[in-house]
Amino acid sequence: MNAHIDPSNVPVRPRTQGEVPFYREKGQAVPRAVKGVFRSLKWWAGIVLLAWWYLGPFLRWDRGPDAPGQAILLDMAGRRAYFFDIEIWPQEVYYVTGLLLIAAVSLFLMSALAGRVWCGFLCWQTVYTDLFQNIEKWVMGDRTARISLARAPMSAEKAAKTAIVVGSWFVISLFTGLAATLWFGDAFQQIRDFFTLDADPAVYLFTAIIGGFCFLLAGFARERVCVYMCPYSRFQSAMLDEHSLVVSYETWRGEPRAPAPADLNFTGRGHCVDCKMCVQTCPTGVDIRWGNQLACIGCGMCIDACDQVMEKFGLPKGLISYDSSARLHAREHKTEAPGFKVIRPRTLIYGGLLAIVAAVMLTSLLTRETTTVNILHERTPLFIQMSDGSVRNAYVYKVLNMIREDRVYTLRAEGLPGLTLERVGGTGKGQELELAVDKDTVGTFRLFATVPESALTGKSATITFVLTEKDKAGKPIRNESLFAGPGR
């Protein structure tokens, strides 16, 4: 058997716009089961992601007494986010911006290197659609059996199998929605409250919304989400170049396609036997032989299917492969195929941006202050002139203690001669005050600042509040504020 083809003698059937329509009128894709490397990768990716989603909230982390013990927690009631040993406060919402930037740039870099690998293996829509389709396969049979059952009139068998499949989808969707709520409260307590009907109504609403979308999108919309609803498929091609790995068909080797010859002699013809296994195994129904398309999510199922067919007929594997267009072009023209180029302009840009954002985030976390201050000058009234002629201003001084340890601070004010401080409702008056702040809380203090009338030369002046932690070395926290007076 001679499997060699001279590419220069292979006619290629021309493509027309009508053969790859933007909107397919055909029904939902019913993918055939397949085994292979990419199928295994898809299984493992799904297992890891689903295990993380359902079990992640149950991870424990010891933060000391009276602190949440959940490793990852978005505590909306306490207005706090916890990630193992990191505690994020509301005023540090910029960390969320940093995480979103890291996620976006990582997606760009991932696309530049390996095409739509996110869509094919890591996207939640892909993971749940794959899970729901496999439930169909386990209950109803493989592709042919499912198509036949769908076309058959309603019967007890059809109703029972449909009920099992849809019921399984519903249960999975319910726990998917419930798992989403577990990241926002203690997971063990949330589970108990949910099933004893003691949970907050918002928990049931959130579960219904997330679970409902999972049920509808993964169970019924499926590939339509990828093809018509997802914006990423529209612009991801802008991140690719000739060295990006994408699912590709070797037209020069596969065409002209025809059914397998009885004598298995492929001389003078293409290796593609037009079995359409690549189309039947595709979860979005793409015919990759017409080139890279918007609906292709890069999962590689067609590669596994085609390799099995090539092996069956004794032909080289790789008629459909995960490769770059530069390497495909080299093989087509019988030149040395270049290696996979990781370092190139766009990956350097994406990698550089990712490194910069990650470095800024890490530096900010490592150097973040454990004490922050907010000062509010009271405006009603702006000042009070005392009987001895001195002028008093009132302030609300807030100290945020961001560690789980009680702390005592020393506060003084600078900027005007004779300036004294007094804590309303507390003891102490003079040039310095002691402020005690409990662990992991905001200490709020109402202060009076008083200066002799002679110290003011205008209607207002600037004073500086200086806060230091008592008996500990550290950089003082300095904040300026207005001091108002009657003027002269």
N, C-alpha and C positions, 0 to 999 in steps of 0.2 A: 504494500500500500504506500503510495507516494502522497505525502501531505504537504509537499512544498508548493507554494503559489508564487508566481511572478506578479508583484503588485501592479506593474505597468500594464498588464493584460487583463486586469480585473475591472469590468464595467461597474460603475456605481449607480444604482437607481436614484434619479433625482428626487429631491424632497420638495414637497409643496406645502404651503401654509395650511391648506385644508387637511393635511394628514396629521398635523399636530395642533389641533384646535385649542384655543384658550379655555373654552368651557366645554367639558365633555358631557354629552347628554346621556351617556350610559349610566347604569346603576352603580351601586356601591361596589368597590373592589372586594373580591373574595380571594385572598391570597392562599396559595398552596403551601403546605408544610415543606420545609427543606432542611437539610443538615449541612453543616460546614463551619468554617472558621468564623465567618461573620455572624452566622446564626448563634454560635456559642458566645461570641462577644456580646451580642445583643441580650442573650439570656443573663449573663453575668452583670452587665450594666443595669438591667432592670432589677435584678435581685438586690444589688447593692443600694440603688436609689430607693427602692421601696422599703428595704430594711431600715435605712436612715430615716425615712419619712415617718414610719410607724413606731420605731423603737427609739429614735433620737430623743424625744421628750422625756424618756424614762432614765436617761443618763443622770447620775448624781454627781454633785461636786460640793465638798465641805467648805463653806464660807464662814463658819463659826456659828455661835448661838444666835437665834433670832434672825437668821438670814436665810433666804431661799436656798434650798438644797438641790435645785434643778440645774444641771450644767448649762443648758441653753434656755433662756427664758426671756420673753418679751412681756414684762409686767406692766400692763397698761394701767391698772389701778394704782400701782406704786410709782408709775411714770419712770420706769427704770428698765434697762436691758442688760442681761447678763450673758456673757460668753465665757464659760469656765472661770478664769480668774479676773476677767475684765468686766468692769461695771460701767455702763454708759448712762449718763444723766441726760435729761431733756435738752439742756443747753449745749450738749455735745452732739446734736443731730447732724452736724457736718460729717461725722463718721459714716453716717448712712449714705451721704453723697459720695464719699470716698469708696465705699463698698460697691455702689452702683457703677461708678467709673471703672473700678477694677473688673466688675462683671462684664461691662460693655466692651472694654478693650481686650479682655480675655477671649470674648466671643469673636472679635475681629481677628485676633491672632490665630485662634483655632481655625477660623475659616480660611485664612491665608495659607495655613499649613496643610489642612486636610479637608477642605471644602465643607460640606454640610454634615460633618461628623456630629455636631451638636444635635441637629434634627434627627439624625438616624439612630442615635444611641442614648442621648442624655435628656432630650426634651420630655417633659412630663406628659404631653399629649401623645408622643410616640410610645412611651413606656406603658401608659394605661391602654392605649389602643391595641398594642401588641398583646397585652395581658387579656383583654376582652376577646380579641380574635382567637387566641389560643383556648380560651374557655369554650368558645363556639366549636372549635375543632375537637376538643376532648369530649364534648357532649354530642355533637351532631355529625362528626366525621370530618374528613378532609374536604378539599374544595369541591370536588364533584358531588359528594354526598350532600354538602350544604346547599349547593345550587339546586340539586334535585328536590331537596326538602322544601326550599323556598318556593319552587314552582308547583309543588304538589298541593292538592286541595287540603283544607283543614281536616285533621284527623286527631284521634286521641294521642297518637305518638308525636305528631307535630306539635300539638298544644303542650304536651308534657315537656318535650325537649326545649321548646321556646320558653316555657315558664322557668325551667331550671337555669337556662342561660341568663334570661333577664333578671331572675331572682338573684343569681350570683353577682351580676353587675350591680344590682341595687345594694346588696350587702357590702361589697367592696367600696362602692361610692359612699355609703353611710360611714364606714370606718375611715375613709379618706377625709371626709368632712370633719369627723370627730378628731382625727389626728391633727388637723389644722388648728383646732382650738387648744390642743394640749401644749402647744408652744407658748401660749399666753397665760398659763396658770399651772399650778402644780398638777402634773399629769395624773398621779394616783388619785388625788382628791377630785380632779375633774371627771375621771372615769366613774368614780363612785356616785358623784352628784348627777352625772348624766343619766345613768341607768336607774337611779332612784327618783328621778324627776325633781331633784333639788337644785339643779343648775340654773344659772341666770338665763332668762329668756333669750338674751343675746347669743348665748352659746348654741342654743337650738337653731336660731336663725342663721348663724354663721355656718353651722354644720350643714343646714339645708342648702345654703347658697353654694358652698364649695362642693358638697356631695352632688348636688343637682347638676352643676356644670360638668363634673366628672362623668356622671351617668349619661348626659346628653351628648357631650363632645366625644368621649371615647367609645360610647356604645353605639351612637347613631350617626353623628356627623363624621367622625373618623377622618379619612383623608381630605375631606372637604375643608377641614380646619387648616391643614397644611397648604392646600392649593389655593383656597379663596379667602381665608380669614387671617392667616398669619402674615404680618408685614415683613418678617425677616426674609422670606423667600423672594420678595420683590427686590431687595437691595443687596443680598449677600453676594451676588455675582460681581459687584463692584470691588469686593475684597479679594477676588481671585486673580491669579496671573497664570502664565504658562507653566509655572512650577508647582502650582497647588494640586494636591491629590484629589481627584474626583473620580466617580464611577464612570468608566468610559468603555466604548465598544470599538474594537479594531475593525473599522469598515474595510480597510484594504485587505484584511485577511478573511473577513466573514462573507463578503459579497463576491459574486452574486449568490444569494441564499437559495436553497432548494431543499426538498426532503432528502434524507440520507439515501445514497445509492445502495442498491442491493449488494453490489460487490465491494462496498466500502472504499471505492476508489474516488478520492477527492481531487484528482488531477484536473486542472483547468476550471475549477469552480471554487466557491467559498466554503469555509468550514461551517458556517451557520446552516443548520438543518431545518430552520424555521419551525422548531418545535414549540416555540412561544412559552417555554418554561420560564424564561426571564420575565415575561409579562405576567404570567400566572402567579409567580412568587412575590411580585412587587406589591407592597402594602398600599401603594397609591395607584396601581394600574398603569405605570409608565412603561412604554416600550423604549428601552434605553438605546436600541439600535438606531433611533433617529437623533441621537446626540443628547447632550446634557439639557435637561428641561427643568422648568420651574417646579414641577410636581415631584421631581426626584429628590428624596430626602437623604440620599447617600448611605443607606443602611447596608448595602452590599448583598442583599438576599439574591439578587440576580446573578451575582458573581458565583455564589455557592451553587446555584442551580445550573448555570452554564458549565462550570467546571465538572460537575457530575456527568453532564451530557458529553462533554469533550472526552472525558475518561472512558465513557461507555464505547465511544467509537474510535478509541485509540489516537485521538488528536491532542495536540499540546493544549494545556490549560491556559487561561488568560485571555480568551477571546473577549471576555468582559473582565475588566480589572479595575483596581483602585490605583490609578497612576496619574501622572501629570501629562499634560498635552505635549510638553517638550520631549518627554521620553517616548510617547506614542509616535510623534512625528519622526523621531530618530529611527525607531524600529521600522516604520513604514518605508523609509528611504534607505534602510540597510546601513545606517551609520551607527557609530558607537553611542549608545544611550547614556546621557549624562546622569550622574548620581542625583539623589534627592537633595536639592539646595534649600537648606534651612535658613541660611544667612543670605538675605537679599533685601533690597530697599524697604519694601513694605513690612516685612517681618521685623526689620531693625526699628522702624518707626513705631509699630505696635508694641514690640518688646520694650523699647525705650520708654514709651508712655506708661506702660504697665509697671516698669521698674521705678519710674519717678513717682507715680501715684502710690505704689506700695511703700516706697521709702519714706514719703511724706507721712503716710498713715502710721508706719512703724515708729518713726521719729516722734510724731505727735503723741503716740501712746506711751513711749518710753520716757518722754519728758513732760508729760501732762502734770499740771498742778493738782495737788490733792486738797487744796483750799481755794475757793473762789469767793469773791466779794461783790455785792451789789449795794449801791447807795442811792437812796431816794431823798431829795431835799423836799421837805413839806412846804407846800405853797399856801396853805391856809392856816395861819397867816405866814407871810414870808419871813417876818421877824417880829420879835417883841422887845420893846425897850423897857428895861426894868426900872424900879424906883430910884436906884443909884446911878442911872444913866447908862449902865452896861446894856449890850445888845445880845439877844439870844436867838439862835436859829435851831429848829428841830429837824432831825434826820431819822429815817428808818434805815438801819444798817443790818444787812443780811450776810451771814457767813455760812458758806456751804462746806461742811466737813465731809469729804468724799471717801474717807476710810472708815473701817469698822473699829474705831478706837476713840474713846472720849478724849477731847483735847481742850486745853486752856490757852487762850490767846491774850496778848497785851496790845491795847489800842491806844495810840496817841495821835494828836493832831498838830500840824505845823502850818506856818504861813502868816500868822498874826501874833503880835506880842500879847502876852497875858491870856492866851486862849486856854480855856478849861473845858473839860468834858464831864457830863453827868448822865448816868443811865437812869431812865425813867422806870420807876418801880423796882429799882435795885439799889444796892449799896455801892458806895464809891463815888468820889467826885474829886477831880483834880486834873493834872496834865496827862495822866494815864489811867486806863480802866482795864480790869480783867474781865474777859468774856469767856464763859464756859459753853462749849458746844458738844452735844452728845454725838455719839458715833453715827455716821451715815445719815445725818440729818441736816436741815437748814436751821441755823440759829437766827432768830429775828429779834433785834434790839431797837428800842426807841431811845434816841440820844438827844441831849441838849448840848450845844456848843455855845459858850458865852465868852465875849471879849469886852474889854473896857471901851467906852465910846471913843476915847482918844486914839484907839488903835485903828479906827476906820477913817480913811481919807476920801472915800467916795461912797456911792450907793451900793457897791458890791466889791467883793474881793474873792480871791481864790485861796482855799485852804486844802491841805493834803492830809488824808487819813492814812496812818501807817500801822499795819497789823503784822505782828510777829507771834510765832508760837512760843509760849513761855518755856523757859529752861531748855530750849532746843535751838541748835544752830540752823539757820535757813535764811533764804532771801526774803526780806520784808515785802509785803504786798502794799503797794502805794496806789491810792486812788484820789484823784482831785474832785472837788465839789465847790459849789457856790456858797458864799457866805453873804447874806443880804443885810443891808443896814439903811438907816434913814437918810444918809447923805448929809452934806453940809452946804 
